[in-house]
Amino acid sequence: MNAVTSANRHLIGVEESVLVIIDVQERLLPVVDDHEGVVHNITRLLQFAKETGLPVVVTQQEKLGEIVPEIRELVSEQAVVSKRQFDCLACADFSTQLRALGRQSLVLCGIETHICVAQTALHAIEDNYHVQVISDAGSSRKRSNWEVGIGRMREAGVVVSSTEMLIYEVLKEAGTQLFKRILPIIK
């Protein structure tokens, strides 16, 4: 096993995973709790994804504006999927893009945690995906809704993690060339 793969279903490896960023959009972001921290951690995850080759899919809920510029500038046009559904897996375009990647582990983040992130995670668990939600890279308008969403996903078997937990989990060890490239993202 090399530094970016994992045979353990509770540990994330790059070869079997995809980073899914859900609905971090101009009209919704300003009203969510800790929106600056959410954007900061998602941009760190995107920089990490670029360095490690982790594929990224970004969703954009119709009628909520564009993806915020800080995130939009870090993703390709092909990575963005427009949707009307709250559950990303209920969107045909999203499901098609996900199947084309052939990955069995989803790393989810975005807004709102108790709606789109939770519905996607719960559906993914039922479809036998390994799901990890990055708790500090997601939020809801009210902190209490974020807490309920995280709790419900955890009870369903979703692994709840943080930005740094994910990064160090994939890196597995210090001192490598990859670790040296990632260190500025961590700091």
Backbone as CSV, one residue per row, in Angstrom:
resi,resn,N_x,N_y,N_z,CA_x,CA_y,CA_z,C_x,C_y,C_z
1,MET,0.844,-1.174,0.000,0.000,0.000,0.000,0.894,1.243,0.000
2,ASN,0.642,2.188,-0.914,1.456,3.402,-0.948,0.818,4.501,-0.113
3,ALA,1.378,5.695,-0.156,0.963,6.779,0.736,-0.430,7.317,0.465
4,VAL,-1.039,6.978,-0.647,-2.341,7.569,-0.939,-3.449,6.536,-1.143
5,THR,-3.225,5.308,-0.740,-4.294,4.310,-0.834,-4.562,3.726,0.542
6,SER,-5.714,3.124,0.691,-6.084,2.523,1.963,-6.967,1.318,1.722
7,ALA,-6.674,0.234,2.418,-7.527,-0.945,2.328,-8.564,-0.948,3.454
8,ASN,-8.475,-0.025,4.382,-9.374,0.076,5.516,-10.548,0.969,5.149
9,ARG,-11.773,0.467,5.287,-12.946,1.246,4.865,-13.157,2.509,5.688
10,HIS,-12.515,2.628,6.841,-12.667,3.821,7.662,-11.578,4.849,7.412
11,LEU,-10.561,4.484,6.665,-9.499,5.425,6.299,-9.652,5.779,4.825
12,ILE,-9.423,7.027,4.518,-9.583,7.510,3.146,-8.258,7.423,2.400
13,GLY,-8.317,6.963,1.170,-7.174,6.962,0.272,-7.579,7.636,-1.026
14,VAL,-6.634,8.224,-1.703,-6.927,9.005,-2.908,-7.468,8.155,-4.046
15,GLU,-6.923,6.947,-4.240,-7.324,6.158,-5.403,-8.778,5.719,-5.395
16,GLU,-9.389,5.643,-4.221,-10.783,5.185,-4.180,-11.771,6.298,-3.839
17,SER,-11.300,7.539,-3.721,-12.149,8.618,-3.205,-12.384,9.739,-4.209
18,VAL,-13.431,10.521,-3.904,-13.731,11.747,-4.642,-14.182,12.791,-3.624
19,LEU,-13.717,14.005,-3.791,-14.123,15.125,-2.951,-15.358,15.759,-3.577
20,VAL,-16.442,15.845,-2.804,-17.693,16.438,-3.272,-17.957,17.695,-2.455
21,ILE,-18.017,18.825,-3.152,-18.285,20.113,-2.517,-19.694,20.532,-2.909
22,ILE,-20.546,20.699,-1.901,-21.971,20.880,-2.138,-22.416,22.321,-1.902
23,ASP,-22.860,22.987,-2.962,-23.653,24.226,-2.920,-23.064,25.391,-2.135
24,VAL,-21.791,25.654,-2.283,-21.190,26.813,-1.613,-21.341,27.999,-2.569
25,GLN,-22.503,28.637,-2.473,-22.932,29.617,-3.464,-23.137,31.004,-2.868
26,GLU,-23.042,31.996,-3.753,-23.055,33.399,-3.365,-24.273,33.813,-2.547
27,ARG,-25.462,33.354,-2.891,-26.665,33.794,-2.191,-26.903,33.047,-0.885
28,LEU,-26.340,31.871,-0.739,-26.556,31.073,0.459,-25.434,31.250,1.486
29,LEU,-24.212,31.332,1.038,-23.068,31.346,1.947,-23.133,32.434,3.020
30,PRO,-23.477,33.675,2.698,-23.432,34.713,3.738,-24.326,34.465,4.944
31,VAL,-25.346,33.633,4.825,-26.268,33.417,5.941,-25.953,32.153,6.745
32,VAL,-24.902,31.412,6.384,-24.571,30.208,7.147,-23.556,30.523,8.245
33,ASP,-23.646,29.750,9.300,-22.764,29.894,10.451,-21.310,29.629,10.046
34,ASP,-20.399,30.466,10.503,-18.954,30.338,10.259,-18.623,30.190,8.782
35,HIS,-19.266,30.991,7.936,-19.053,30.853,6.495,-17.609,31.116,6.078
36,GLU,-16.903,32.007,6.774,-15.498,32.254,6.420,-14.629,31.029,6.699
37,GLY,-14.867,30.358,7.824,-14.123,29.142,8.155,-14.409,28.016,7.178
38,VAL,-15.659,27.918,6.754,-16.051,26.890,5.782,-15.297,27.092,4.473
39,VAL,-15.297,28.312,3.953,-14.596,28.594,2.688,-13.099,28.355,2.847
40,HIS,-12.536,28.780,3.962,-11.102,28.563,4.209,-10.757,27.072,4.150
41,ASN,-11.542,26.245,4.838,-11.248,24.807,4.858,-11.516,24.140,3.520
42,ILE,-12.536,24.576,2.812,-12.781,23.999,1.481,-11.667,24.368,0.521
43,THR,-11.162,25.586,0.578,-10.044,25.941,-0.310,-8.802,25.127,0.047
44,ARG,-8.590,24.856,1.324,-7.476,23.988,1.725,-7.670,22.582,1.147
45,LEU,-8.895,22.071,1.220,-9.179,20.744,0.659,-8.957,20.722,-0.850
46,LEU,-9.342,21.793,-1.534,-9.134,21.862,-2.988,-7.651,21.918,-3.344
47,GLN,-6.863,22.661,-2.582,-5.414,22.698,-2.815,-4.812,21.321,-2.573
48,PHE,-5.266,20.664,-1.528,-4.817,19.309,-1.213,-5.198,18.340,-2.331
49,ALA,-6.430,18.458,-2.818,-6.898,17.589,-3.908,-6.026,17.760,-5.147
50,LYS,-5.664,18.983,-5.448,-4.809,19.238,-6.619,-3.445,18.567,-6.453
51,GLU,-2.868,18.669,-5.273,-1.546,18.078,-5.015,-1.562,16.554,-5.029
52,THR,-2.667,15.956,-4.610,-2.726,14.497,-4.480,-3.428,13.799,-5.645
53,GLY,-4.082,14.570,-6.519,-4.814,13.965,-7.624,-6.205,13.483,-7.239
54,LEU,-6.707,13.929,-6.089,-8.049,13.567,-5.649,-9.069,14.264,-6.551
55,PRO,-9.927,13.503,-7.242,-10.915,14.141,-8.110,-11.940,14.939,-7.300
56,VAL,-12.485,15.970,-7.948,-13.418,16.876,-7.286,-14.673,17.018,-8.137
57,VAL,-15.833,16.974,-7.453,-17.111,17.304,-8.084,-17.746,18.384,-7.211
58,VAL,-18.226,19.450,-7.851,-18.835,20.571,-7.138,-20.270,20.706,-7.615
59,THR,-21.202,20.805,-6.660,-22.594,20.999,-7.064,-23.001,22.447,-6.858
60,GLN,-23.973,22.825,-7.665,-24.511,24.183,-7.627,-26.029,24.088,-7.691
61,GLN,-26.691,24.445,-6.590,-28.148,24.409,-6.525,-28.718,25.531,-7.396
62,GLU,-29.644,25.192,-8.271,-30.246,26.195,-9.146,-30.879,27.318,-8.334
63,LYS,-30.759,28.530,-8.820,-31.372,29.744,-8.271,-30.726,30.261,-6.997
64,LEU,-29.555,29.758,-6.627,-28.858,30.276,-5.445,-27.585,31.020,-5.817
65,GLY,-27.442,31.380,-7.093,-26.258,32.112,-7.517,-25.106,31.197,-7.884
66,GLU,-24.001,31.822,-8.167,-22.789,31.111,-8.589,-22.033,30.554,-7.380
67,ILE,-21.175,29.599,-7.662,-20.221,29.118,-6.660,-19.375,30.325,-6.260
68,VAL,-19.057,30.452,-4.979,-18.273,31.610,-4.542,-16.922,31.618,-5.251
69,PRO,-16.413,32.825,-5.581,-15.183,32.941,-6.380,-13.972,32.203,-5.801
70,GLU,-13.816,32.198,-4.477,-12.655,31.537,-3.861,-12.600,30.057,-4.200
71,ILE,-13.760,29.449,-4.370,-13.832,28.028,-4.717,-13.855,27.855,-6.229
72,ARG,-14.635,28.680,-6.885,-14.786,28.577,-8.347,-13.436,28.635,-9.067
73,GLU,-12.545,29.486,-8.596,-11.247,29.627,-9.266,-10.347,28.405,-9.093
74,LEU,-10.696,27.522,-8.182,-9.875,26.332,-7.927,-10.413,25.061,-8.572
75,VAL,-11.548,25.154,-9.290,-12.129,23.970,-9.912,-12.353,24.199,-11.403
76,SER,-12.343,23.121,-12.144,-12.598,23.218,-13.580,-14.090,23.339,-13.846
77,GLU,-14.422,23.866,-14.992,-15.831,23.992,-15.395,-16.500,22.619,-15.449
78,GLN,-15.760,21.601,-15.864,-16.301,20.250,-15.981,-16.641,19.640,-14.629
79,ALA,-16.039,20.149,-13.553,-16.279,19.597,-12.225,-17.594,20.081,-11.623
80,VAL,-18.220,21.113,-12.205,-19.420,21.714,-11.620,-20.675,21.092,-12.226
81,VAL,-21.561,20.659,-11.327,-22.828,20.053,-11.732,-23.967,20.905,-11.171
82,SER,-24.860,21.347,-12.043,-26.043,22.089,-11.615,-27.129,21.096,-11.233
83,LYS,-27.885,21.419,-10.169,-28.915,20.491,-9.706,-30.100,21.257,-9.124
84,ARG,-31.242,20.585,-9.085,-32.437,21.096,-8.400,-32.715,20.294,-7.145
85,GLN,-32.264,19.063,-7.114,-32.511,18.151,-6.004,-31.641,18.532,-4.803
86,PHE,-32.120,18.247,-3.606,-31.304,18.438,-2.405,-30.274,17.322,-2.298
87,ASP,-30.688,16.089,-2.548,-29.823,14.905,-2.539,-29.054,14.879,-3.863
88,CYS,-27.755,15.066,-3.799,-26.948,15.099,-5.029,-27.092,13.819,-5.848
89,LEU,-27.209,12.674,-5.175,-27.318,11.405,-5.890,-28.646,11.246,-6.616
90,ALA,-29.617,12.083,-6.301,-30.894,12.070,-7.028,-30.802,12.857,-8.330
91,CYS,-29.693,13.556,-8.529,-29.453,14.319,-9.762,-28.727,13.416,-10.766
92,ALA,-29.328,13.203,-11.921,-28.761,12.293,-12.933,-27.365,12.719,-13.379
93,ASP,-27.164,14.017,-13.600,-25.841,14.491,-14.048,-24.767,14.221,-13.000
94,PHE,-25.096,14.444,-11.735,-24.150,14.175,-10.649,-23.827,12.684,-10.596
95,SER,-24.855,11.856,-10.602,-24.647,10.404,-10.522,-23.823,9.891,-11.693
96,THR,-24.074,10.422,-12.872,-23.307,10.028,-14.059,-21.839,10.398,-13.894
97,GLN,-21.573,11.614,-13.437,-20.185,12.054,-13.247,-19.498,11.217,-12.175
98,LEU,-20.206,10.915,-11.115,-19.641,10.099,-10.046,-19.321,8.687,-10.537
99,ARG,-20.253,8.064,-11.247,-20.012,6.710,-11.784,-18.820,6.694,-12.735
100,ALA,-18.661,7.744,-13.532,-17.541,7.807,-14.473,-16.194,7.819,-13.749
101,LEU,-16.163,8.342,-12.542,-14.923,8.358,-11.765,-14.602,6.989,-11.173
102,GLY,-15.623,6.148,-10.979,-15.412,4.792,-10.485,-14.869,4.718,-9.074
103,ARG,-15.252,5.641,-8.225,-14.757,5.679,-6.841,-15.824,5.180,-5.885
104,GLN,-15.406,4.563,-4.783,-16.350,4.034,-3.799,-16.365,4.804,-2.485
105,SER,-15.513,5.818,-2.350,-15.479,6.625,-1.136,-15.775,8.067,-1.485
106,LEU,-16.716,8.662,-0.745,-17.068,10.060,-0.952,-16.621,10.874,0.252
107,VAL,-15.937,11.959,-0.007,-15.573,12.930,1.011,-16.470,14.137,0.758
108,LEU,-17.417,14.369,1.682,-18.428,15.399,1.472,-18.176,16.625,2.344
109,CYS,-18.439,17.796,1.757,-18.405,19.043,2.504,-19.318,20.030,1.801
110,GLY,-19.624,21.139,2.469,-20.454,22.154,1.841,-21.630,22.551,2.705
111,ILE,-22.651,23.108,2.038,-23.802,23.636,2.763,-25.093,23.247,2.059
112,GLU,-26.137,23.123,2.751,-26.254,23.100,4.179,-26.110,21.676,4.698
113,THR,-25.431,21.544,5.827,-25.119,20.235,6.390,-26.361,19.394,6.629
114,HIS,-27.398,19.978,7.170,-28.585,19.201,7.559,-29.536,18.938,6.395
115,ILE,-29.269,19.526,5.244,-30.153,19.316,4.088,-29.394,18.566,2.997
116,CYS,-28.719,19.286,2.135,-28.093,18.655,0.960,-26.957,17.709,1.317
117,VAL,-26.106,18.101,2.268,-25.000,17.220,2.643,-25.552,15.948,3.293
118,ALA,-26.474,16.105,4.231,-27.025,14.933,4.933,-27.784,14.014,3.989
119,GLN,-28.640,14.574,3.130,-29.401,13.712,2.220,-28.473,12.953,1.275
120,THR,-27.431,13.620,0.801,-26.459,12.957,-0.080,-25.724,11.854,0.670
121,ALA,-25.278,12.147,1.871,-24.548,11.153,2.674,-25.419,9.944,2.989
122,LEU,-26.656,10.182,3.400,-27.549,9.077,3.751,-27.873,8.209,2.536
123,HIS,-28.066,8.825,1.380,-28.300,8.080,0.141,-27.050,7.282,-0.229
124,ALA,-25.891,7.914,-0.112,-24.639,7.253,-0.485,-24.375,6.024,0.380
125,ILE,-24.650,6.124,1.668,-24.479,4.972,2.564,-25.360,3.813,2.091
126,GLU,-26.595,4.123,1.725,-27.519,3.086,1.233,-27.034,2.479,-0.083
127,ASP,-26.306,3.259,-0.882,-25.747,2.768,-2.150,-24.371,2.134,-1.965
128,ASN,-24.001,1.847,-0.722,-22.741,1.168,-0.377,-21.480,1.971,-0.655
129,TYR,-21.590,3.282,-0.639,-20.392,4.121,-0.670,-19.840,4.218,0.743
130,HIS,-18.545,4.409,0.861,-17.917,4.764,2.118,-17.998,6.289,2.155
131,VAL,-18.527,6.851,3.214,-18.776,8.286,3.255,-18.089,8.907,4.457
132,GLN,-17.354,9.975,4.187,-16.734,10.766,5.233,-17.183,12.215,5.031
133,VAL,-17.725,12.822,6.078,-18.148,14.221,6.033,-17.122,15.044,6.795
134,ILE,-16.673,16.110,6.170,-15.682,16.993,6.777,-16.435,18.087,7.543
135,SER,-16.508,17.919,8.854,-17.387,18.744,9.686,-17.014,20.220,9.705
136,ASP,-15.732,20.550,9.613,-15.333,21.961,9.658,-15.287,22.596,8.271
137,ALA,-15.728,21.862,7.255,-15.824,22.395,5.888,-17.278,22.372,5.440
138,GLY,-18.163,22.512,6.400,-19.588,22.537,6.115,-20.312,23.282,7.215
139,SER,-21.518,23.708,6.915,-22.284,24.443,7.905,-23.746,24.504,7.488
140,SER,-24.531,25.133,8.355,-25.949,25.394,8.122,-26.235,26.823,8.579
141,ARG,-27.422,27.307,8.248,-27.777,28.657,8.688,-27.760,28.752,10.209
142,LYS,-28.213,27.712,10.877,-28.199,27.674,12.339,-27.279,26.562,12.796
143,ARG,-26.473,26.849,13.798,-25.553,25.845,14.346,-26.315,24.611,14.829
144,SER,-27.497,24.809,15.403,-28.276,23.662,15.896,-28.641,22.713,14.756
145,ASN,-28.937,23.227,13.568,-29.226,22.361,12.422,-27.975,21.620,11.965
146,TRP,-26.818,22.292,12.000,-25.546,21.629,11.666,-25.330,20.456,12.622
147,GLU,-25.544,20.687,13.927,-25.336,19.642,14.926,-26.263,18.449,14.691
148,VAL,-27.532,18.718,14.405,-28.483,17.632,14.148,-28.070,16.862,12.893
149,GLY,-27.665,17.588,11.847,-27.234,16.932,10.615,-26.027,16.036,10.821
150,ILE,-25.024,16.535,11.536,-23.828,15.732,11.826,-24.217,14.498,12.650
151,GLY,-25.054,14.696,13.661,-25.476,13.577,14.508,-26.231,12.517,13.729
152,ARG,-27.145,12.944,12.876,-27.930,11.977,12.107,-27.039,11.183,11.151
153,MET,-26.108,11.865,10.494,-25.200,11.155,9.589,-24.336,10.168,10.359
154,ARG,-23.805,10.593,11.494,-22.960,9.703,12.308,-23.736,8.456,12.718
155,GLU,-24.994,8.630,13.149,-25.825,7.488,13.552,-26.065,6.523,12.391
156,ALA,-26.054,7.033,11.171,-26.282,6.194,9.993,-25.007,5.498,9.503
157,GLY,-23.867,5.796,10.127,-22.624,5.138,9.734,-21.667,5.986,8.927
158,VAL,-21.968,7.270,8.778,-21.052,8.176,8.091,-19.907,8.503,9.040
159,VAL,-18.690,8.514,8.513,-17.532,8.904,9.309,-17.474,10.427,9.317
160,VAL,-17.437,11.008,10.505,-17.341,12.460,10.646,-15.892,12.789,10.961
161,SER,-15.330,13.698,10.185,-13.918,14.008,10.261,-13.717,15.519,10.189
162,SER,-12.474,15.952,10.079,-12.148,17.367,9.908,-11.151,17.510,8.765
163,THR,-10.927,18.737,8.360,-10.000,19.004,7.258,-8.624,18.411,7.546
164,GLU,-8.068,18.728,8.703,-6.726,18.229,9.017,-6.697,16.718,9.204
165,MET,-7.751,16.145,9.787,-7.792,14.687,9.932,-7.691,14.022,8.570
166,LEU,-8.463,14.527,7.602,-8.433,13.956,6.257,-7.050,14.085,5.636
167,ILE,-6.466,15.272,5.722,-5.159,15.497,5.103,-4.112,14.551,5.688
168,TYR,-4.032,14.478,6.998,-3.030,13.601,7.623,-3.335,12.126,7.384
169,GLU,-4.597,11.785,7.291,-4.992,10.400,7.012,-4.485,9.955,5.649
170,VAL,-4.620,10.819,4.669,-4.148,10.490,3.321,-2.621,10.497,3.269
171,LEU,-1.988,11.454,3.928,-0.527,11.550,3.901,0.158,10.345,4.547
172,LYS,-0.382,9.867,5.652,0.093,8.695,6.388,1.441,8.851,7.079
173,GLU,2.343,9.701,6.574,3.660,9.846,7.204,4.280,11.205,6.871
174,ALA,5.149,11.639,7.748,5.879,12.898,7.553,7.162,12.629,6.778
175,GLY,7.746,13.696,6.264,9.057,13.584,5.635,9.060,13.227,4.159
176,THR,7.915,12.855,3.603,7.866,12.516,2.183,7.814,13.797,1.341
177,GLN,8.049,13.660,0.042,7.939,14.810,-0.847,6.517,15.360,-0.852
178,LEU,5.532,14.462,-0.841,4.140,14.900,-0.803,3.869,15.679,0.480
179,PHE,4.332,15.184,1.597,4.151,15.886,2.865,4.747,17.288,2.799
180,LYS,5.920,17.417,2.234,6.580,18.729,2.129,5.780,19.689,1.257
181,ARG,5.147,19.162,0.190,4.316,20.027,-0.672,3.019,20.426,0.030
182,ILE,2.510,19.554,0.890,1.233,19.795,1.564,1.398,20.669,2.797
183,LEU,2.555,20.670,3.411,2.775,21.404,4.658,2.293,22.857,4.611
184,PRO,2.542,23.613,3.549,2.005,24.994,3.523,0.474,25.060,3.568
185,ILE,-0.200,24.055,3.066,-1.668,24.016,3.105,-2.133,23.790,4.544
186,ILE,-1.403,22.950,5.269,-1.763,22.633,6.649,-1.540,23.838,7.553
187,LYS,-0.445,24.549,7.333,-0.117,25.705,8.171,-0.942,26.852,7.713
